[in-house]
Amino acid sequence: MNYAQQEEAILRMRGMLEDETAQRKADHQRMIADENKRMAREKRAREQAQREDEERTNQAETTLTVHPEELQMDGTIRRNMFAD
C-alpha cells in the first residue's frame, strides 16, 4: 500500500469516526432535551396540584368561617347540628 492509499484510508477512517462522534453528540443532546421536557412537565403538574390543593384549603377555610362546621382529620367537613 503506497502513501496515497494510506492517507486516503486514514482520512476515510477519520471521517467515519467524526460522523460517529457527531451522531453520539446529537443523540446525547436529544436525550438531555427530552429529559428537560419531562422534568418541566412534572414541575408544571406539581405546581398545578399545589395550586388546586391551596384552592381547596381556601374553600374549606372560607366554609368553616361562614358556617359552624368542623374540619376533620380525614379531610371531611362535619356540620354541628346543635350549634348554639
mmCIF file of the N, C-alpha and C atoms, coordinates in Angstrom:
data_MODEL
# 
_entry.id   MODEL 
# 
loop_
_atom_site.group_PDB 
_atom_site.id 
_atom_site.type_symbol 
_atom_site.label_atom_id 
_atom_site.label_alt_id 
_atom_site.label_comp_id 
_atom_site.label_asym_id 
_atom_site.label_entity_id 
_atom_site.label_seq_id 
_atom_site.pdbx_PDB_ins_code 
_atom_site.Cartn_x 
_atom_site.Cartn_y 
_atom_site.Cartn_z 
_atom_site.occupancy 
_atom_site.B_iso_or_equiv 
_atom_site.pdbx_formal_charge 
_atom_site.auth_seq_id 
_atom_site.auth_comp_id 
_atom_site.auth_asym_id 
_atom_site.auth_atom_id 
_atom_site.pdbx_PDB_model_num 
ATOM 1   N N  . MET A 1 1  ? 0.868   -1.167 0.000  1.00 0.00 ? 1  MET A N  1 
ATOM 2   C CA . MET A 1 1  ? 0.000   0.000  0.000  1.00 0.00 ? 1  MET A CA 1 
ATOM 3   C C  . MET A 1 1  ? 0.915   1.231  0.000  1.00 0.00 ? 1  MET A C  1 
ATOM 4   N N  . ASN A 1 2  ? 0.673   2.132  -0.947 1.00 0.00 ? 2  ASN A N  1 
ATOM 5   C CA . ASN A 1 2  ? 1.532   3.310  -1.017 1.00 0.00 ? 2  ASN A CA 1 
ATOM 6   C C  . ASN A 1 2  ? 1.003   4.435  -0.122 1.00 0.00 ? 2  ASN A C  1 
ATOM 7   N N  . TYR A 1 3  ? 1.737   5.527  -0.051 1.00 0.00 ? 3  TYR A N  1 
ATOM 8   C CA . TYR A 1 3  ? 1.426   6.638  0.846  1.00 0.00 ? 3  TYR A CA 1 
ATOM 9   C C  . TYR A 1 3  ? 0.046   7.234  0.555  1.00 0.00 ? 3  TYR A C  1 
ATOM 10  N N  . ALA A 1 4  ? -0.297  7.394  -0.703 1.00 0.00 ? 4  ALA A N  1 
ATOM 11  C CA . ALA A 1 4  ? -1.584  7.989  -1.082 1.00 0.00 ? 4  ALA A CA 1 
ATOM 12  C C  . ALA A 1 4  ? -2.741  7.111  -0.617 1.00 0.00 ? 4  ALA A C  1 
ATOM 13  N N  . GLN A 1 5  ? -2.607  5.812  -0.778 1.00 0.00 ? 5  GLN A N  1 
ATOM 14  C CA . GLN A 1 5  ? -3.654  4.890  -0.330 1.00 0.00 ? 5  GLN A CA 1 
ATOM 15  C C  . GLN A 1 5  ? -3.775  4.905  1.190  1.00 0.00 ? 5  GLN A C  1 
ATOM 16  N N  . GLN A 1 6  ? -2.644  4.948  1.888  1.00 0.00 ? 6  GLN A N  1 
ATOM 17  C CA . GLN A 1 6  ? -2.675  5.019  3.348  1.00 0.00 ? 6  GLN A CA 1 
ATOM 18  C C  . GLN A 1 6  ? -3.344  6.312  3.815  1.00 0.00 ? 6  GLN A C  1 
ATOM 19  N N  . GLU A 1 7  ? -3.002  7.413  3.164  1.00 0.00 ? 7  GLU A N  1 
ATOM 20  C CA . GLU A 1 7  ? -3.581  8.705  3.522  1.00 0.00 ? 7  GLU A CA 1 
ATOM 21  C C  . GLU A 1 7  ? -5.094  8.692  3.278  1.00 0.00 ? 7  GLU A C  1 
ATOM 22  N N  . GLU A 1 8  ? -5.518  8.103  2.187  1.00 0.00 ? 8  GLU A N  1 
ATOM 23  C CA . GLU A 1 8  ? -6.947  8.014  1.870  1.00 0.00 ? 8  GLU A CA 1 
ATOM 24  C C  . GLU A 1 8  ? -7.671  7.147  2.913  1.00 0.00 ? 8  GLU A C  1 
ATOM 25  N N  . ALA A 1 9  ? -7.074  6.034  3.303  1.00 0.00 ? 9  ALA A N  1 
ATOM 26  C CA . ALA A 1 9  ? -7.673  5.149  4.303  1.00 0.00 ? 9  ALA A CA 1 
ATOM 27  C C  . ALA A 1 9  ? -7.773  5.863  5.657  1.00 0.00 ? 9  ALA A C  1 
ATOM 28  N N  . ILE A 1 10 ? -6.719  6.608  6.008  1.00 0.00 ? 10 ILE A N  1 
ATOM 29  C CA . ILE A 1 10 ? -6.730  7.348  7.271  1.00 0.00 ? 10 ILE A CA 1 
ATOM 30  C C  . ILE A 1 10 ? -7.823  8.407  7.255  1.00 0.00 ? 10 ILE A C  1 
ATOM 31  N N  . LEU A 1 11 ? -7.926  9.137  6.158  1.00 0.00 ? 11 LEU A N  1 
ATOM 32  C CA . LEU A 1 11 ? -8.952  10.186 6.060  1.00 0.00 ? 11 LEU A CA 1 
ATOM 33  C C  . LEU A 1 11 ? -10.360 9.594  6.095  1.00 0.00 ? 11 LEU A C  1 
ATOM 34  N N  . ARG A 1 12 ? -10.534 8.440  5.437  1.00 0.00 ? 12 ARG A N  1 
ATOM 35  C CA . ARG A 1 12 ? -11.840 7.771  5.444  1.00 0.00 ? 12 ARG A CA 1 
ATOM 36  C C  . ARG A 1 12 ? -12.194 7.338  6.876  1.00 0.00 ? 12 ARG A C  1 
ATOM 37  N N  . MET A 1 13 ? -11.221 6.760  7.596  1.00 0.00 ? 13 MET A N  1 
ATOM 38  C CA . MET A 1 13 ? -11.451 6.332  8.979  1.00 0.00 ? 13 MET A CA 1 
ATOM 39  C C  . MET A 1 13 ? -11.742 7.547  9.863  1.00 0.00 ? 13 MET A C  1 
ATOM 40  N N  . ARG A 1 14 ? -11.005 8.612  9.685  1.00 0.00 ? 14 ARG A N  1 
ATOM 41  C CA . ARG A 1 14 ? -11.229 9.830  10.475 1.00 0.00 ? 14 ARG A CA 1 
ATOM 42  C C  . ARG A 1 14 ? -12.630 10.375 10.220 1.00 0.00 ? 14 ARG A C  1 
ATOM 43  N N  . GLY A 1 15 ? -13.043 10.378 8.968  1.00 0.00 ? 15 GLY A N  1 
ATOM 44  C CA . GLY A 1 15 ? -14.386 10.846 8.632  1.00 0.00 ? 15 GLY A CA 1 
ATOM 45  C C  . GLY A 1 15 ? -15.464 10.002 9.298  1.00 0.00 ? 15 GLY A C  1 
ATOM 46  N N  . MET A 1 16 ? -15.262 8.680  9.282  1.00 0.00 ? 16 MET A N  1 
ATOM 47  C CA . MET A 1 16 ? -16.230 7.793  9.916  1.00 0.00 ? 16 MET A CA 1 
ATOM 48  C C  . MET A 1 16 ? -16.281 8.039  11.425 1.00 0.00 ? 16 MET A C  1 
ATOM 49  N N  . LEU A 1 17 ? -15.133 8.213  12.051 1.00 0.00 ? 17 LEU A N  1 
ATOM 50  C CA . LEU A 1 17 ? -15.091 8.473  13.492 1.00 0.00 ? 17 LEU A CA 1 
ATOM 51  C C  . LEU A 1 17 ? -15.742 9.819  13.834 1.00 0.00 ? 17 LEU A C  1 
ATOM 52  N N  . GLU A 1 18 ? -15.492 10.836 13.013 1.00 0.00 ? 18 GLU A N  1 
ATOM 53  C CA . GLU A 1 18 ? -16.114 12.140 13.252 1.00 0.00 ? 18 GLU A CA 1 
ATOM 54  C C  . GLU A 1 18 ? -17.632 12.060 13.109 1.00 0.00 ? 18 GLU A C  1 
ATOM 55  N N  . ASP A 1 19 ? -18.094 11.313 12.088 1.00 0.00 ? 19 ASP A N  1 
ATOM 56  C CA . ASP A 1 19 ? -19.540 11.140 11.906 1.00 0.00 ? 19 ASP A CA 1 
ATOM 57  C C  . ASP A 1 19 ? -20.163 10.410 13.102 1.00 0.00 ? 19 ASP A C  1 
ATOM 58  N N  . GLU A 1 20 ? -19.473 9.370  13.568 1.00 0.00 ? 20 GLU A N  1 
ATOM 59  C CA . GLU A 1 20 ? -19.969 8.611  14.713 1.00 0.00 ? 20 GLU A CA 1 
ATOM 60  C C  . GLU A 1 20 ? -20.025 9.489  15.962 1.00 0.00 ? 20 GLU A C  1 
ATOM 61  N N  . THR A 1 21 ? -19.000 10.295 16.165 1.00 0.00 ? 21 THR A N  1 
ATOM 62  C CA . THR A 1 21 ? -18.964 11.201 17.321 1.00 0.00 ? 21 THR A CA 1 
ATOM 63  C C  . THR A 1 21 ? -20.066 12.246 17.215 1.00 0.00 ? 21 THR A C  1 
ATOM 64  N N  . ALA A 1 22 ? -20.272 12.787 16.035 1.00 0.00 ? 22 ALA A N  1 
ATOM 65  C CA . ALA A 1 22 ? -21.330 13.783 15.843 1.00 0.00 ? 22 ALA A CA 1 
ATOM 66  C C  . ALA A 1 22 ? -22.700 13.173 16.113 1.00 0.00 ? 22 ALA A C  1 
ATOM 67  N N  . GLN A 1 23 ? -22.902 11.927 15.677 1.00 0.00 ? 23 GLN A N  1 
ATOM 68  C CA . GLN A 1 23 ? -24.182 11.251 15.918 1.00 0.00 ? 23 GLN A CA 1 
ATOM 69  C C  . GLN A 1 23 ? -24.400 11.002 17.404 1.00 0.00 ? 23 GLN A C  1 
ATOM 70  N N  . ARG A 1 24 ? -23.352 10.561 18.094 1.00 0.00 ? 24 ARG A N  1 
ATOM 71  C CA . ARG A 1 24 ? -23.456 10.349 19.542 1.00 0.00 ? 24 ARG A CA 1 
ATOM 72  C C  . ARG A 1 24 ? -23.788 11.649 20.266 1.00 0.00 ? 24 ARG A C  1 
ATOM 73  N N  . LYS A 1 25 ? -23.127 12.725 19.847 1.00 0.00 ? 25 LYS A N  1 
ATOM 74  C CA . LYS A 1 25 ? -23.371 14.028 20.477 1.00 0.00 ? 25 LYS A CA 1 
ATOM 75  C C  . LYS A 1 25 ? -24.812 14.475 20.234 1.00 0.00 ? 25 LYS A C  1 
ATOM 76  N N  . ALA A 1 26 ? -25.299 14.311 19.010 1.00 0.00 ? 26 ALA A N  1 
ATOM 77  C CA . ALA A 1 26 ? -26.685 14.681 18.697 1.00 0.00 ? 26 ALA A CA 1 
ATOM 78  C C  . ALA A 1 26 ? -27.668 13.837 19.507 1.00 0.00 ? 26 ALA A C  1 
ATOM 79  N N  . ASP A 1 27 ? -27.397 12.542 19.618 1.00 0.00 ? 27 ASP A N  1 
ATOM 80  C CA . ASP A 1 27 ? -28.265 11.663 20.421 1.00 0.00 ? 27 ASP A CA 1 
ATOM 81  C C  . ASP A 1 27 ? -28.271 12.086 21.886 1.00 0.00 ? 27 ASP A C  1 
ATOM 82  N N  . HIS A 1 28 ? -27.098 12.431 22.399 1.00 0.00 ? 28 HIS A N  1 
ATOM 83  C CA . HIS A 1 28 ? -26.992 12.852 23.796 1.00 0.00 ? 28 HIS A CA 1 
ATOM 84  C C  . HIS A 1 28 ? -27.750 14.165 24.015 1.00 0.00 ? 28 HIS A C  1 
ATOM 85  N N  . GLN A 1 29 ? -27.604 15.107 23.096 1.00 0.00 ? 29 GLN A N  1 
ATOM 86  C CA . GLN A 1 29 ? -28.317 16.384 23.211 1.00 0.00 ? 29 GLN A CA 1 
ATOM 87  C C  . GLN A 1 29 ? -29.830 16.160 23.156 1.00 0.00 ? 29 GLN A C  1 
ATOM 88  N N  . ARG A 1 30 ? -30.276 15.267 22.289 1.00 0.00 ? 30 ARG A N  1 
ATOM 89  C CA . ARG A 1 30 ? -31.699 14.955 22.180 1.00 0.00 ? 30 ARG A CA 1 
ATOM 90  C C  . ARG A 1 30 ? -32.203 14.315 23.476 1.00 0.00 ? 30 ARG A C  1 
ATOM 91  N N  . MET A 1 31 ? -31.392 13.431 24.063 1.00 0.00 ? 31 MET A N  1 
ATOM 92  C CA . MET A 1 31 ? -31.759 12.783 25.314 1.00 0.00 ? 31 MET A CA 1 
ATOM 93  C C  . MET A 1 31 ? -31.873 13.827 26.437 1.00 0.00 ? 31 MET A C  1 
ATOM 94  N N  . ILE A 1 32 ? -30.937 14.752 26.497 1.00 0.00 ? 32 ILE A N  1 
ATOM 95  C CA . ILE A 1 32 ? -30.979 15.803 27.510 1.00 0.00 ? 32 ILE A CA 1 
ATOM 96  C C  . ILE A 1 32 ? -32.214 16.678 27.317 1.00 0.00 ? 32 ILE A C  1 
ATOM 97  N N  . ALA A 1 33 ? -32.505 17.047 26.070 1.00 0.00 ? 33 ALA A N  1 
ATOM 98  C CA . ALA A 1 33 ? -33.686 17.873 25.788 1.00 0.00 ? 33 ALA A CA 1 
ATOM 99  C C  . ALA A 1 33 ? -34.965 17.150 26.201 1.00 0.00 ? 33 ALA A C  1 
ATOM 100 N N  . ASP A 1 34 ? -35.061 15.863 25.905 1.00 0.00 ? 34 ASP A N  1 
ATOM 101 C CA . ASP A 1 34 ? -36.242 15.086 26.295 1.00 0.00 ? 34 ASP A CA 1 
ATOM 102 C C  . ASP A 1 34 ? -36.382 15.016 27.815 1.00 0.00 ? 34 ASP A C  1 
ATOM 103 N N  . GLU A 1 35 ? -35.267 14.829 28.507 1.00 0.00 ? 35 GLU A N  1 
ATOM 104 C CA . GLU A 1 35 ? -35.290 14.777 29.963 1.00 0.00 ? 35 GLU A CA 1 
ATOM 105 C C  . GLU A 1 35 ? -35.720 16.124 30.545 1.00 0.00 ? 35 GLU A C  1 
ATOM 106 N N  . ASN A 1 36 ? -35.210 17.208 29.977 1.00 0.00 ? 36 ASN A N  1 
ATOM 107 C CA . ASN A 1 36 ? -35.600 18.540 30.442 1.00 0.00 ? 36 ASN A CA 1 
ATOM 108 C C  . ASN A 1 36 ? -37.092 18.786 30.234 1.00 0.00 ? 36 ASN A C  1 
ATOM 109 N N  . LYS A 1 37 ? -37.613 18.341 29.092 1.00 0.00 ? 37 LYS A N  1 
ATOM 110 C CA . LYS A 1 37 ? -39.052 18.494 28.825 1.00 0.00 ? 37 LYS A CA 1 
ATOM 111 C C  . LYS A 1 37 ? -39.871 17.699 29.833 1.00 0.00 ? 37 LYS A C  1 
ATOM 112 N N  . ARG A 1 38 ? -39.422 16.472 30.127 1.00 0.00 ? 38 ARG A N  1 
ATOM 113 C CA . ARG A 1 38 ? -40.130 15.637 31.097 1.00 0.00 ? 38 ARG A CA 1 
ATOM 114 C C  . ARG A 1 38 ? -40.133 16.289 32.480 1.00 0.00 ? 38 ARG A C  1 
ATOM 115 N N  . MET A 1 39 ? -38.979 16.803 32.892 1.00 0.00 ? 39 MET A N  1 
ATOM 116 C CA . MET A 1 39 ? -38.895 17.449 34.194 1.00 0.00 ? 39 MET A CA 1 
ATOM 117 C C  . MET A 1 39 ? -39.764 18.705 34.237 1.00 0.00 ? 39 MET A C  1 
ATOM 118 N N  . ALA A 1 40 ? -39.837 19.442 33.143 1.00 0.00 ? 40 ALA A N  1 
ATOM 119 C CA . ALA A 1 40 ? -40.677 20.641 33.101 1.00 0.00 ? 40 ALA A CA 1 
ATOM 120 C C  . ALA A 1 40 ? -42.154 20.266 33.212 1.00 0.00 ? 40 ALA A C  1 
ATOM 121 N N  . ARG A 1 41 ? -42.554 19.177 32.520 1.00 0.00 ? 41 ARG A N  1 
ATOM 122 C CA . ARG A 1 41 ? -43.945 18.718 32.620 1.00 0.00 ? 41 ARG A CA 1 
ATOM 123 C C  . ARG A 1 41 ? -44.279 18.322 34.053 1.00 0.00 ? 41 ARG A C  1 
ATOM 124 N N  . GLU A 1 42 ? -43.369 17.587 34.689 1.00 0.00 ? 42 GLU A N  1 
ATOM 125 C CA . GLU A 1 42 ? -43.605 17.164 36.076 1.00 0.00 ? 42 GLU A CA 1 
ATOM 126 C C  . GLU A 1 42 ? -43.691 18.373 37.009 1.00 0.00 ? 42 GLU A C  1 
ATOM 127 N N  . LYS A 1 43 ? -42.839 19.357 36.782 1.00 0.00 ? 43 LYS A N  1 
ATOM 128 C CA . LYS A 1 43 ? -42.865 20.562 37.618 1.00 0.00 ? 43 LYS A CA 1 
ATOM 129 C C  . LYS A 1 43 ? -44.191 21.301 37.440 1.00 0.00 ? 43 LYS A C  1 
ATOM 130 N N  . ARG A 1 44 ? -44.655 21.448 36.195 1.00 0.00 ? 44 ARG A N  1 
ATOM 131 C CA . ARG A 1 44 ? -45.949 22.110 35.960 1.00 0.00 ? 44 ARG A CA 1 
ATOM 132 C C  . ARG A 1 44 ? -47.078 21.342 36.629 1.00 0.00 ? 44 ARG A C  1 
ATOM 133 N N  . ALA A 1 45 ? -47.028 20.016 36.565 1.00 0.00 ? 45 ALA A N  1 
ATOM 134 C CA . ALA A 1 45 ? -48.077 19.200 37.200 1.00 0.00 ? 45 ALA A CA 1 
ATOM 135 C C  . ALA A 1 45 ? -48.045 19.370 38.714 1.00 0.00 ? 45 ALA A C  1 
ATOM 136 N N  . ARG A 1 46 ? -46.853 19.382 39.314 1.00 0.00 ? 46 ARG A N  1 
ATOM 137 C CA . ARG A 1 46 ? -46.740 19.596 40.761 1.00 0.00 ? 46 ARG A CA 1 
ATOM 138 C C  . ARG A 1 46 ? -47.269 20.967 41.156 1.00 0.00 ? 46 ARG A C  1 
ATOM 139 N N  . GLU A 1 47 ? -46.895 21.989 40.387 1.00 0.00 ? 47 GLU A N  1 
ATOM 140 C CA . GLU A 1 47 ? -47.347 23.345 40.700 1.00 0.00 ? 47 GLU A CA 1 
ATOM 141 C C  . GLU A 1 47 ? -48.862 23.456 40.570 1.00 0.00 ? 47 GLU A C  1 
ATOM 142 N N  . GLN A 1 48 ? -49.427 22.814 39.536 1.00 0.00 ? 48 GLN A N  1 
ATOM 143 C CA . GLN A 1 48 ? -50.884 22.837 39.354 1.00 0.00 ? 48 GLN A CA 1 
ATOM 144 C C  . GLN A 1 48 ? -51.569 22.123 40.508 1.00 0.00 ? 48 GLN A C  1 
ATOM 145 N N  . ALA A 1 49 ? -51.035 20.977 40.923 1.00 0.00 ? 49 ALA A N  1 
ATOM 146 C CA . ALA A 1 49 ? -51.618 20.240 42.049 1.00 0.00 ? 49 ALA A CA 1 
ATOM 147 C C  . ALA A 1 49 ? -51.541 21.071 43.321 1.00 0.00 ? 49 ALA A C  1 
ATOM 148 N N  . GLN A 1 50 ? -50.438 21.774 43.507 1.00 0.00 ? 50 GLN A N  1 
ATOM 149 C CA . GLN A 1 50 ? -50.303 22.622 44.694 1.00 0.00 ? 50 GLN A CA 1 
ATOM 150 C C  . GLN A 1 50 ? -51.318 23.767 44.664 1.00 0.00 ? 50 GLN A C  1 
ATOM 151 N N  . ARG A 1 51 ? -51.497 24.394 43.493 1.00 0.00 ? 51 ARG A N  1 
ATOM 152 C CA . ARG A 1 51 ? -52.495 25.467 43.379 1.00 0.00 ? 51 ARG A CA 1 
ATOM 153 C C  . ARG A 1 51 ? -53.898 24.944 43.669 1.00 0.00 ? 51 ARG A C  1 
ATOM 154 N N  . GLU A 1 52 ? -54.215 23.765 43.127 1.00 0.00 ? 52 GLU A N  1 
ATOM 155 C CA . GLU A 1 52 ? -55.542 23.185 43.367 1.00 0.00 ? 52 GLU A CA 1 
ATOM 156 C C  . GLU A 1 52 ? -55.730 22.846 44.842 1.00 0.00 ? 52 GLU A C  1 
ATOM 157 N N  . ASP A 1 53 ? -54.695 22.315 45.485 1.00 0.00 ? 53 ASP A N  1 
ATOM 158 C CA . ASP A 1 53 ? -54.766 21.989 46.905 1.00 0.00 ? 53 ASP A CA 1 
ATOM 159 C C  . ASP A 1 53 ? -54.962 23.254 47.739 1.00 0.00 ? 53 ASP A C  1 
ATOM 160 N N  . GLU A 1 54 ? -54.229 24.315 47.392 1.00 0.00 ? 54 GLU A N  1 
ATOM 161 C CA . GLU A 1 54 ? -54.387 25.582 48.107 1.00 0.00 ? 54 GLU A CA 1 
ATOM 162 C C  . GLU A 1 54 ? -55.799 26.132 47.935 1.00 0.00 ? 54 GLU A C  1 
ATOM 163 N N  . GLU A 1 55 ? -56.339 25.989 46.724 1.00 0.00 ? 55 GLU A N  1 
ATOM 164 C CA . GLU A 1 55 ? -57.707 26.468 46.474 1.00 0.00 ? 55 GLU A CA 1 
ATOM 165 C C  . GLU A 1 55 ? -58.715 25.673 47.304 1.00 0.00 ? 55 GLU A C  1 
ATOM 166 N N  . ARG A 1 56 ? -58.544 24.342 47.369 1.00 0.00 ? 56 ARG A N  1 
ATOM 167 C CA . ARG A 1 56 ? -59.447 23.528 48.197 1.00 0.00 ? 56 ARG A CA 1 
ATOM 168 C C  . ARG A 1 56 ? -59.331 23.924 49.669 1.00 0.00 ? 56 ARG A C  1 
ATOM 169 N N  . THR A 1 57 ? -58.105 24.151 50.121 1.00 0.00 ? 57 THR A N  1 
ATOM 170 C CA . THR A 1 57 ? -57.893 24.566 51.507 1.00 0.00 ? 57 THR A CA 1 
ATOM 171 C C  . THR A 1 57 ? -58.561 25.913 51.766 1.00 0.00 ? 57 THR A C  1 
ATOM 172 N N  . ASN A 1 58 ? -58.395 26.833 50.846 1.00 0.00 ? 58 ASN A N  1 
ATOM 173 C CA . ASN A 1 58 ? -59.023 28.149 50.996 1.00 0.00 ? 58 ASN A CA 1 
ATOM 174 C C  . ASN A 1 58 ? -60.540 28.024 51.027 1.00 0.00 ? 58 ASN A C  1 
ATOM 175 N N  . GLN A 1 59 ? -61.097 27.170 50.169 1.00 0.00 ? 59 GLN A N  1 
ATOM 176 C CA . GLN A 1 59 ? -62.546 26.969 50.150 1.00 0.00 ? 59 GLN A CA 1 
ATOM 177 C C  . GLN A 1 59 ? -63.018 26.386 51.475 1.00 0.00 ? 59 GLN A C  1 
ATOM 178 N N  . ALA A 1 60 ? -62.268 25.419 52.004 1.00 0.00 ? 60 ALA A N  1 
ATOM 179 C CA . ALA A 1 60 ? -62.644 24.795 53.277 1.00 0.00 ? 60 ALA A CA 1 
ATOM 180 C C  . ALA A 1 60 ? -62.564 25.819 54.407 1.00 0.00 ? 60 ALA A C  1 
ATOM 181 N N  . GLU A 1 61 ? -61.509 26.636 54.406 1.00 0.00 ? 61 GLU A N  1 
ATOM 182 C CA . GLU A 1 61 ? -61.376 27.653 55.447 1.00 0.00 ? 61 GLU A CA 1 
ATOM 183 C C  . GLU A 1 61 ? -62.506 28.673 55.362 1.00 0.00 ? 61 GLU A C  1 
ATOM 184 N N  . THR A 1 62 ? -62.856 29.064 54.148 1.00 0.00 ? 62 THR A N  1 
ATOM 185 C CA . THR A 1 62 ? -63.953 30.012 53.963 1.00 0.00 ? 62 THR A CA 1 
ATOM 186 C C  . THR A 1 62 ? -65.250 29.408 54.453 1.00 0.00 ? 62 THR A C  1 
ATOM 187 N N  . THR A 1 63 ? -65.485 28.159 54.110 1.00 0.00 ? 63 THR A N  1 
ATOM 188 C CA . THR A 1 63 ? -66.698 27.469 54.543 1.00 0.00 ? 63 THR A CA 1 
ATOM 189 C C  . THR A 1 63 ? -66.745 27.384 56.069 1.00 0.00 ? 63 THR A C  1 
ATOM 190 N N  . LEU A 1 64 ? -65.604 27.089 56.688 1.00 0.00 ? 64 LEU A N  1 
ATOM 191 C CA . LEU A 1 64 ? -65.579 26.942 58.140 1.00 0.00 ? 64 LEU A CA 1 
ATOM 192 C C  . LEU A 1 64 ? -65.798 28.278 58.852 1.00 0.00 ? 64 LEU A C  1 
ATOM 193 N N  . THR A 1 65 ? -65.384 29.365 58.266 1.00 0.00 ? 65 THR A N  1 
ATOM 194 C CA . THR A 1 65 ? -65.578 30.657 58.914 1.00 0.00 ? 65 THR A CA 1 
ATOM 195 C C  . THR A 1 65 ? -66.989 31.171 58.725 1.00 0.00 ? 65 THR A C  1 
ATOM 196 N N  . VAL A 1 66 ? -67.673 30.749 57.668 1.00 0.00 ? 66 VAL A N  1 
ATOM 197 C CA . VAL A 1 66 ? -69.033 31.215 57.401 1.00 0.00 ? 66 VAL A CA 1 
ATOM 198 C C  . VAL A 1 66 ? -70.060 30.318 58.084 1.00 0.00 ? 66 VAL A C  1 
ATOM 199 N N  . HIS A 1 67 ? -69.776 29.026 58.190 1.00 0.00 ? 67 HIS A N  1 
ATOM 200 C CA . HIS A 1 67 ? -70.722 28.063 58.744 1.00 0.00 ? 67 HIS A CA 1 
ATOM 201 C C  . HIS A 1 67 ? -70.119 27.385 59.975 1.00 0.00 ? 67 HIS A C  1 
ATOM 202 N N  . PRO A 1 68 ? -70.948 26.990 60.929 1.00 0.00 ? 68 PRO A N  1 
ATOM 203 C CA . PRO A 1 68 ? -70.426 26.305 62.129 1.00 0.00 ? 68 PRO A CA 1 
ATOM 204 C C  . PRO A 1 68 ? -70.111 24.839 61.809 1.00 0.00 ? 68 PRO A C  1 
ATOM 205 N N  . GLU A 1 69 ? -68.995 24.608 61.161 1.00 0.00 ? 69 GLU A N  1 
ATOM 206 C CA . GLU A 1 69 ? -68.601 23.253 60.796 1.00 0.00 ? 69 GLU A CA 1 
ATOM 207 C C  . GLU A 1 69 ? -67.198 22.989 61.312 1.00 0.00 ? 69 GLU A C  1 
ATOM 208 N N  . GLU A 1 70 ? -66.836 21.716 61.347 1.00 0.00 ? 70 GLU A N  1 
ATOM 209 C CA . GLU A 1 70 ? -65.505 21.331 61.795 1.00 0.00 ? 70 GLU A CA 1 
ATOM 210 C C  . GLU A 1 70 ? -64.806 20.550 60.690 1.00 0.00 ? 70 GLU A C  1 
ATOM 211 N N  . LEU A 1 71 ? -63.560 20.866 60.479 1.00 0.00 ? 71 LEU A N  1 
ATOM 212 C CA . LEU A 1 71 ? -62.742 20.120 59.525 1.00 0.00 ? 71 LEU A CA 1 
ATOM 213 C C  . LEU A 1 71 ? -62.135 18.945 60.265 1.00 0.00 ? 71 LEU A C  1 
ATOM 214 N N  . GLN A 1 72 ? -62.473 17.736 59.842 1.00 0.00 ? 72 GLN A N  1 
ATOM 215 C CA . GLN A 1 72 ? -61.986 16.520 60.485 1.00 0.00 ? 72 GLN A CA 1 
ATOM 216 C C  . GLN A 1 72 ? -60.567 16.205 60.002 1.00 0.00 ? 72 GLN A C  1 
ATOM 217 N N  . MET A 1 73 ? -59.880 15.349 60.734 1.00 0.00 ? 73 MET A N  1 
ATOM 218 C CA . MET A 1 73 ? -58.508 14.965 60.376 1.00 0.00 ? 73 MET A CA 1 
ATOM 219 C C  . MET A 1 73 ? -58.441 14.242 59.037 1.00 0.00 ? 73 MET A C  1 
ATOM 220 N N  . ASP A 1 74 ? -59.524 13.554 58.640 1.00 0.00 ? 74 ASP A N  1 
ATOM 221 C CA . ASP A 1 74 ? -59.521 12.831 57.372 1.00 0.00 ? 74 ASP A CA 1 
ATOM 222 C C  . ASP A 1 74 ? -59.866 13.734 56.197 1.00 0.00 ? 74 ASP A C  1 
ATOM 223 N N  . GLY A 1 75 ? -60.034 15.031 56.446 1.00 0.00 ? 75 GLY A N  1 
ATOM 224 C CA . GLY A 1 75 ? -60.308 15.976 55.366 1.00 0.00 ? 75 GLY A CA 1 
ATOM 225 C C  . GLY A 1 75 ? -61.779 16.237 55.134 1.00 0.00 ? 75 GLY A C  1 
ATOM 226 N N  . THR A 1 76 ? -62.659 15.530 55.824 1.00 0.00 ? 76 THR A N  1 
ATOM 227 C CA . THR A 1 76 ? -64.094 15.759 55.651 1.00 0.00 ? 76 THR A CA 1 
ATOM 228 C C  . THR A 1 76 ? -64.531 16.916 56.544 1.00 0.00 ? 76 THR A C  1 
ATOM 229 N N  . ILE A 1 77 ? -65.643 17.493 56.181 1.00 0.00 ? 77 ILE A N  1 
ATOM 230 C CA . ILE A 1 77 ? -66.187 18.606 56.949 1.00 0.00 ? 77 ILE A CA 1 
ATOM 231 C C  . ILE A 1 77 ? -67.458 18.125 57.629 1.00 0.00 ? 77 ILE A C  1 
ATOM 232 N N  . ARG A 1 78 ? -67.553 18.342 58.958 1.00 0.00 ? 78 ARG A N  1 
ATOM 233 C CA . ARG A 1 78 ? -68.705 17.883 59.735 1.00 0.00 ? 78 ARG A CA 1 
ATOM 234 C C  . ARG A 1 78 ? -69.459 19.105 60.237 1.00 0.00 ? 78 ARG A C  1 
ATOM 235 N N  . ARG A 1 79 ? -70.742 19.146 59.954 1.00 0.00 ? 79 ARG A N  1 
ATOM 236 C CA . ARG A 1 79 ? -71.590 20.244 60.402 1.00 0.00 ? 79 ARG A CA 1 
ATOM 237 C C  . ARG A 1 79 ? -72.146 19.906 61.795 1.00 0.00 ? 79 ARG A C  1 
ATOM 238 N N  . ASN A 1 80 ? -71.993 20.824 62.700 1.00 0.00 ? 80 ASN A N  1 
ATOM 239 C CA . ASN A 1 80 ? -72.505 20.650 64.047 1.00 0.00 ? 80 ASN A CA 1 
ATOM 240 C C  . ASN A 1 80 ? -73.997 21.007 64.032 1.00 0.00 ? 80 ASN A C  1 
ATOM 241 N N  . MET A 1 81 ? -74.837 20.033 64.183 1.00 0.00 ? 81 MET A N  1 
ATOM 242 C CA . MET A 1 81 ? -76.285 20.243 64.089 1.00 0.00 ? 81 MET A CA 1 
ATOM 243 C C  . MET A 1 81 ? -76.862 20.941 65.325 1.00 0.00 ? 81 MET A C  1 
ATOM 244 N N  . PHE A 1 82 ? -76.119 20.922 66.410 1.00 0.00 ? 82 PHE A N  1 
ATOM 245 C CA . PHE A 1 82 ? -76.613 21.519 67.642 1.00 0.00 ? 82 PHE A CA 1 
ATOM 246 C C  . PHE A 1 82 ? -75.811 22.747 68.028 1.00 0.00 ? 82 PHE A C  1 
ATOM 247 N N  . ALA A 1 83 ? -75.487 23.583 67.022 1.00 0.00 ? 83 ALA A N  1 
ATOM 248 C CA . ALA A 1 83 ? -74.686 24.781 67.284 1.00 0.00 ? 83 ALA A CA 1 
ATOM 249 C C  . ALA A 1 83 ? -75.496 25.764 68.104 1.00 0.00 ? 83 ALA A C  1 
ATOM 250 N N  . ASP A 1 84 ? -74.823 26.497 68.947 1.00 0.00 ? 84 ASP A N  1 
ATOM 251 C CA . ASP A 1 84 ? -75.503 27.473 69.814 1.00 0.00 ? 84 ASP A CA 1 
ATOM 252 C C  . ASP A 1 84 ? -75.911 28.709 69.050 1.00 0.00 ? 84 ASP A C  1 
# 
